[in-house]
């Protein structure tokens, strides 16, 4: 510890000792004794006798008798009152007490500090002490607060923005300002009185603002929800809690039991309901029901930004949008540290970091995803692309990327992207026969009249391979063979076509780090649009469409994301990632409607047996709104069968089917 700290500690100790010792020293110097106190009391009594006699309250005989008795008592203590106030022994023990206090206070304080304190902790750096916003808040927190305040200020000018109020309520809830969140949701509910989700959020914020008590206002909100949507879980949970708080544990137990028994095992709220059931069962003296709850690895992670969030983000300034997107990504990263077995969460995080141009973080996220599912083709492909982005598209792909693509080919031997990069690596290593064989497997997947086809065909020729005739076309002569001595030479970088999914170059990344948030967002959008333009020329790039869809989702452009997923499904109708992403956008956009003509086309697709996910969803929605839940359940069940069982879209659609099935 520094000398200054010791000086401060010494001064504080001296002050404390002075306050403690002063009464002891004053007593030892001579204070009033018991005898002196008694003598004063007797004098007062004599004076009171004279006053009473003057007032006629006592007779002279009574006054004389009382005075004689008091004077006798005064004589009996006169010697003691006039004697020494303190004996030698008393004085010794008082001084001994002073010495003990003086010794014990500093020694005891030092021992306690050594036990409970941190004497070896270094000083806080001066720069950190002087950092703005010092305290527990981080730079991200301050940016988030500023973005929320700007959104609130804009809503004062445009109070009819439903999506803005909803986003403001969610934002306040994230930072724990529940009363403000409730106020925001009230504004949103006034604009959309029949929106169940907004009403449920309002009721929950009222409860949280009241420290967990279900107030009459909150209960009225939940009862209104239960009337309109009997299976809505938020309302049912808090109505049960209200019964418990009102002294009706049996009613609470019955409500929570009904919720648990009808819920899927991976419902995110099921563990809380099961804990409540166990607690109330102990109060009632009954056995808690046996409720199956998914493990954290099986349970889908919390959702990312909703459709409303994304729509609101589209109306923000680029700086505000960048701040909001980054805060969401950081919250997702934090949640994954607590639940590291969430495969889909790591995939979303990797894609988000890719859009934000944080190549190394994107790579690390995809590595975590591959650790969870070592044979997942999309995860391996995404990891390979992330490895390439870490070095830049101008450099040769790193060995880690090629290893990932080799693992892809071991599972899916005709994956175009993997064929290209592994062939390039084999050619660089001088393995021309292997490179040519891989390119020959890639060639039939390319349109015969396209530039990529001609480029790959030329490379095969240079490697000494023979070009087969394009399908449904007359045999074409092979391009002129290269001299034999060139067969073992690797491809020069200038001869290589651009990889199917180029990432930002090192120069791009370096430039981005120096940009303002506005310029950075403009650059990101430019890169996304370039990818979209390239895919128009190369529509067969499945991985490219998936990447584009993810990019549009992060940017809040849901319609464009759906269009990208549709193109991906045209390439591979059974692709699990595309189906799950497309379905999540359909289900998340609950307020979206289609024209009557489009709905008629969708119904025709259902009749013909060629219905895609959009047809099954929108026709099912129309049947549900028309009061025909059985038909809606049948259509949505067909869509459910196409979705990966561990996807968020599967869980959300299953919940909707269960609600209709009741």
Buried (B, 14 or more C-beta within 10 A) or exposed (E): EEEEEEEEBEEEBEEBBEEBBEEBEEBBEEEEBEBBEBBEEBEEBBEEBEEBBEEEEBEEEEBEEBBEEBEEBBEEBEEBBEEEBBEEEEBEEBEEBBEEBBEEBBEEBBEEEEEEEEEEEEEEEEEEEEEEEEEEEEEEBEBBBEBBEBBBEBBEEEEEBBBBBBBBBBBBBBBEBBEBBBBBBBBBBEBBEEBBBBBBBBBBBBBBBBEEEBBEBBBEBBBBBBEEBEBBBBBBBBBBBBBBBEEBBEBBBBBBBBBBEBBBEBBBBBBEBBEBBEBBBEEEEEEBBEBEBBEEEEBBBEBBBBBBBBBBBEBBBBBBBBBBBBBBBBBBBEBBEEEBBBBBBBBBBBBBBBBBBBBEBBBBBBBBBBEBBEEBBBBBBBBBBBBBBBBBBEEBBBEBBBBBBBBBBEEBEEBBBBBBBBBBBBBBEEBBEBBBBBBBBBBEBBEBEBEBBBBBBBBBBBBBBEBBEBEEEEEEEBEEEBEEEEBEEBBEEEEBBEBBBBBBBBEBBEBBEEEEBBBBBEBBBEBBEEBBEBBEEBBBBBBBBBBBBBBBBBBBBBEBBBBBBBBBBBBBEEBBBBBBBBBBBBBBBBEBEBEEEEBEBBBEBBEEEEBBBBBBBBBBBBBBEEEBBEBBBBBBBBBBEBBBEBBBBBBBBBBBBBBBEE
